[in-house]
């Protein structure tokens, strides 16, 4: 049985017309669904008894549930979101530094096929793509949870489980509805999509209507290093993914974020910092340095370590001295495996 989140406006209008009712009711249903974060039922709407009986019998209010919640000492909340087929994904709510704001991180796939050795989401491989409705409902669960804390969900990143650009058929319509002023009302400029560098997908995202921000998970400035820790580099090497990132920024006017997970003794040498700075020359992107969040042994059995903070700061200095806008990401929620690279650490199936 489909859920309300599975429909865009035209799709729900078509279904309601097929039932013999006025299609204008679709707008009322969808507005209520998003404004109440999925906690609205047909009988609560002024639709007429026959329509709400038909709607409640043929369409679910929600197809996902929050099966489990983990709360970090720093206030970060990780949700295990159960799917109708018994699978599950993880989503994260991160309190903002402003007391009334929060950021959300959602998944696009059950598992991940990218095989990045330092990321827990790669364990077990890819199970399946999420539907647009399943993606949207993660947003609704997070926004409702933020509201209960007196916060507004102000931004959303597709940095959870999965490679978003390998599921554009669901990610693009989900973004459309989440951002749309009359539905999710988050706004395009408050959404970021992360990728390991799927070059055709980066170009497709740039060509989409109202493109969002892009985050490129680079993680190494040379093909030899990147190829060991990011298998996708064997198909799209460093030069190609950076060229695609430059095209994205040029075509959309959105500043690209270059994500760089620092692994002690692997990609954190000052020589590699210098090479990264050289690659960034003439490219007004921002570099986000992410000290590795521990996950235990990776797919290849290697247990990576986080560099000392003093070394992370020196790496950042090398970039800044060469004019590269550089930020060091502070780990949030790492005590409940909710930080970058840790999703799928806990059980991701629902009995």
Buried (B, 14 or more C-beta within 10 A) or exposed (E): EBBBBBBBBEBBBEBBBEBEBEBEBBBEBBBBBBEBBBEBBBEEBEBEEEBBEBBEEEBBBBBBBBBBEBBBEBBBBBBBBBBBEEBBBBBBBBBBEEEEBBBBBBBBBBBBBBBBBBBBBBBEEBBEBBBBBBBBBBBBBBBBBBEEBEBEBBBBBBBBBBBBBBBBEBBBBBBBBBBBEEBBEBBBEBBBBBBBBBBEBBBEBBEBEEBBBBBBBBBBBBEEBBBBBBBBBEEBBBEBBBBBBBBBBEEBEBEBBBBBBBBBEBBBBEEBBBBBBEBBEEBEBBBBBBBBBBBEEBBEEBEBBBBEEEBBEBBBEBBEEBEBBBEBBEBBBBBBBBBBBBBBBBEBBBE
